[in-house]
Amino acid sequence: MRKLLVSVTAALGLWATGPFGTDNPAHADDINATIVAGHPPVFRWVKHASKTFIPAVNKALEGTGHSITWSEQYGGSLAKVGDELEAVEEGLAEVGLVSSLFDPAKLSVQNVTYFTPFVSSDSTAVSELMDNLHKTNPDLRKSWEDNGLEYLGGAIGIDDYLLMTKFPISSIDDLKGKKIGAPGPAVNWLKGTGAVGVSGNLTTYYNEIKTGVYDGVIVFASAALPGKLYEVAPHITKVGFGAQYAGGFAANKDWYDSQPEAVQAALKTAAEADRIAYHKDLDESVTKFLGIMKSKGATVTEVDEAFRKQWAAGMDNVAKVWAAKLDEEGKPGTAVLKTYLDTMRAAGAKPVRDWDKE
């Protein structure tokens, strides 16, 4: 049905914008565009799509003779979490906040940070680095283009991941036999702990902890507060898993290529503005949010470096396994792994474990 809808929409669009129409997208005064996100706007990166990205596009287009009328489709109204790529690829939306984290097959190399925990807690640095790598590394851009997308930027950096559980954690042994929800590849972080990792996402965590599906989750503070996870998992343990790259803005490539240069430039300029504003907002909120959750009854503890080293040492080298698997598929897993970690170390990061050098 979706493909039929896309075909009909494309046919109607061709009639309206072809030689008999008056709204040729290459010369349009006003362009209609839909932007999609699977998460709801209660989460910061979606909120900034409305608050920062769209206004920045509109401002950049002032005086160009072009404008965009936006339809905002968030929170599963058009695509669920993990389906944003397909919605944009198939033309159901022109622009999307695409969660590479939840599309590990199609955007495999973009998940490099999730296979290298304990590297850096600086989400601003991780996101800026990933956007810069997309500009300079054709291997990263190719993943998007192979799926009919143009990567615009606006990297979604995720603040330092932590554990939120129903029970207190004083040692790794406390995790044995516990069911812990984690997003996508982060399930691998639990290997060696004795915990049972279960793949999940923010939209379901609260109910799954409340009903006993999970005993806890791997999550980040800036989403834990709006998600009210402290109500069902009041024990917050700062393990220092690290900041991550979870995706960014992407456009349907055919649509993007058909737009005037001014529109293309506006979209990428706005994505960069969004990344900067989002991370400024994020950095200012993490400590505040942990404090608010503590004031609402949560306990917050931070493990020491020995605990982190023990956790990291007990894991399989998931980064090397991931990279080797991609190499076998003809994808540049090892190359991207080395580039990412070399760049992070050059920027001052001190990984607890040098995943690429073992």
Residue pairs with C-beta under 8 A, 6 or more apart in sequence:
2 90
2 92
3 90
5 92
6 90
6 91
6 92
9 91
9 92
10 91
15 21
16 23
17 23
17 24
17 25
17 28
18 24
23 30
25 31
25 255
25 258
25 259
26 258
26 259
26 260
27 260
28 66
28 260
29 65
29 66
29 67
30 66
30 67
30 68
30 69
31 66
31 67
31 68
31 69
31 259
31 263
32 68
32 69
32 71
33 68
33 69
33 70
33 71
33 94
33 95
33 255
34 70
34 71
34 72
34 73
34 78
34 92
34 93
34 94
34 95
35 49
35 53
35 54
35 70
35 71
35 72
35 73
35 93
35 94
35 95
35 96
35 97
36 73
36 74
36 78
36 79
36 84
36 87
36 88
36 92
36 93
36 95
36 96
36 97
37 45
37 46
37 49
37 73
37 74
37 75
37 79
37 84
37 96
37 97
38 75
38 76
38 79
38 80
38 81
38 82
38 83
38 84
38 97
38 99
38 102
38 203
39 45
39 46
39 74
39 75
39 81
39 97
39 99
39 202
39 203
40 46
40 74
40 75
40 76
40 203
41 47
41 49
41 50
41 74
41 75
42 226
42 227
43 202
43 223
43 226
44 222
44 223
44 278
44 281
44 282
44 285
45 97
45 156
45 246
45 278
46 74
46 75
46 97
48 274
48 277
48 278
48 281
49 72
49 74
49 97
49 249
49 274
50 72
51 277
52 270
52 273
52 274
52 277
52 278
53 154
53 249
53 270
53 271
53 273
53 274
54 70
54 72
54 270
56 266
56 269
56 270
56 273
56 274
57 68
57 266
57 267
57 269
57 270
58 67
58 68
60 265
60 266
60 269
60 270
61 67
61 68
61 262
61 263
61 266
64 260
64 262
64 263
64 266
65 262
66 260
66 262
66 263
68 263
73 79
73 93
76 203
78 87
78 92
78 93
79 86
79 87
79 92
79 93
79 96
81 99
81 102
81 201
81 202
81 203
82 99
82 102
82 103
82 201
84 93
84 96
84 97
84 98
84 99
85 96
85 98
85 103
85 106
85 107
85 147
85 149
85 250
87 93
87 96
88 94
88 95
88 96
88 98
88 148
88 149
88 250
88 251
88 252
89 147
89 148
89 149
89 252
91 252
91 254
91 255
93 252
94 251
94 252
94 255
94 256
95 152
95 249
95 250
95 251
95 252
95 267
96 249
96 250
96 251
97 154
97 156
97 247
97 248
97 249
98 107
98 149
98 247
98 248
98 249
98 250
99 156
99 246
99 247
100 107
100 110
100 111
100 245
100 246
100 247
100 248
101 111
101 114
101 183
101 184
101 185
101 244
101 246
101 247
102 183
102 184
102 201
104 111
104 184
104 185
106 143
106 146
106 147
107 143
107 144
107 147
107 247
108 143
108 326
108 329
108 331
108 333
109 139
109 140
109 143
109 326
109 331
109 332
109 333
109 336
110 130
110 140
110 143
110 245
110 247
111 184
111 185
111 322
112 245
112 319
112 336
112 337
112 340
113 119
113 126
113 130
113 242
113 243
113 244
113 245
113 340
114 183
114 184
114 185
114 186
114 188
114 244
115 185
115 188
115 318
115 319
115 322
115 323
115 337
115 355
116 242
116 319
116 337
116 340
116 341
116 351
116 355
117 161
117 186
117 189
117 241
117 242
117 312
117 315
118 240
118 241
118 242
118 308
118 311
118 312
118 351
118 352
118 353
119 242
119 341
119 344
119 349
119 351
119 352
120 126
120 242
120 243
120 344
120 349
120 351
121 159
121 160
121 240
121 242
121 243
122 243
122 349
123 157
123 158
123 159
123 160
123 243
123 244
123 279
123 282
123 283
124 157
124 279
124 282
124 283
125 243
125 344
125 347
125 349
126 155
126 157
126 242
126 243
126 244
126 245
126 344
127 155
127 156
127 157
127 243
127 245
127 275
127 279
128 155
128 275
129 340
129 343
129 344
129 347
130 155
130 157
130 245
130 248
131 153
131 154
131 155
131 248
131 272
131 275
133 140
133 339
133 340
133 343
134 140
134 141
134 151
134 153
137 336
137 339
139 331
139 332
139 335
139 336
140 151
140 336
141 151
144 150
144 151
144 250
144 253
145 253
148 252
148 253
148 254
149 250
149 251
149 252
149 253
150 250
150 251
150 252
150 253
150 256
150 257
151 248
151 249
151 250
152 248
152 249
152 250
152 251
152 267
152 268
152 270
152 271
153 248
153 249
153 268
153 271
153 272
153 275
154 248
154 249
154 270
154 271
154 272
154 274
154 275
154 278
155 245
155 247
155 248
155 275
156 245
156 246
156 247
156 248
156 278
157 243
157 244
157 245
157 246
157 275
157 278
157 279
157 282
158 220
158 222
158 243
158 244
158 245
158 246
159 220
159 221
159 222
159 243
159 282
159 286
160 220
160 221
160 238
160 240
160 241
160 242
160 243
160 286
161 186
161 218
161 219
161 220
161 239
161 241
161 242
161 243
161 244
162 218
162 219
162 220
162 221
162 236
162 237
162 238
162 239
162 241
163 169
163 180
163 216
163 217
163 218
163 219
163 235
163 236
163 237
163 239
164 216
164 217
164 219
164 224
164 229
164 230
164 233
164 234
164 235
164 236
164 237
165 178
165 180
165 215
165 216
165 217
165 233
165 235
165 237
166 209
166 215
166 216
166 232
166 233
166 234
166 235
167 174
167 178
167 215
167 216
167 235
168 174
168 235
168 299
168 301
169 175
169 235
169 237
169 301
171 307
172 193
172 194
172 307
172 310
172 311
172 314
173 194
175 190
175 193
175 194
175 195
176 193
176 194
176 195
177 194
177 195
177 196
178 195
178 196
178 215
178 216
179 195
179 196
179 198
179 213
179 214
179 215
179 216
180 190
180 195
180 196
180 197
180 198
180 214
180 215
180 216
180 217
180 218
181 198
181 199
181 200
181 205
181 208
181 209
181 213
181 214
181 216
181 217
181 218
182 189
182 190
182 197
182 198
182 199
182 200
182 217
182 218
183 199
183 200
183 201
183 202
183 218
184 199
185 318
185 322
186 218
186 241
186 244
187 197
187 198
187 199
188 197
188 315
188 316
188 318
189 197
189 218
189 241
189 315
189 318
190 196
190 197
190 218
191 197
191 315
191 316
191 318
192 311
192 314
192 315
192 316
193 311
193 314
198 213
198 214
200 208
200 214
200 217
202 219
202 223
202 227
205 214
205 217
205 219
205 227
205 229
206 227
206 228
206 229
206 231
206 232
208 214
209 215
209 216
209 217
209 229
209 232
209 233
210 232
216 233
216 235
217 229
217 233
218 241
219 227
219 229
221 236
221 286
221 289
221 290
221 293
222 282
222 285
222 286
222 289
224 230
224 236
224 289
224 293
225 289
225 292
225 293
230 236
230 293
230 296
230 297
230 298
231 296
234 297
234 298
234 299
235 298
235 299
235 301
236 290
236 293
236 294
236 298
236 299
236 300
236 301
237 301
237 302
237 303
238 300
238 301
238 302
238 303
239 303
239 307
239 308
239 311
240 302
240 303
240 308
240 352
248 271
248 275
249 267
249 271
249 274
251 267
256 264
256 267
259 267
290 300
293 300
294 300
305 352
308 352
309 352
309 353
312 352
312 353
313 353
315 353
317 355
317 358
318 355
319 337
319 355
319 356
320 337
320 355
320 356
320 358
322 333
322 337
323 333
323 334
323 336
323 337
323 356
324 333
324 334
325 333
326 332
326 333
326 334
326 336
327 333
327 334
334 356
337 355
337 356
338 356
341 351
341 354
341 355
341 356
342 356
344 351
345 351
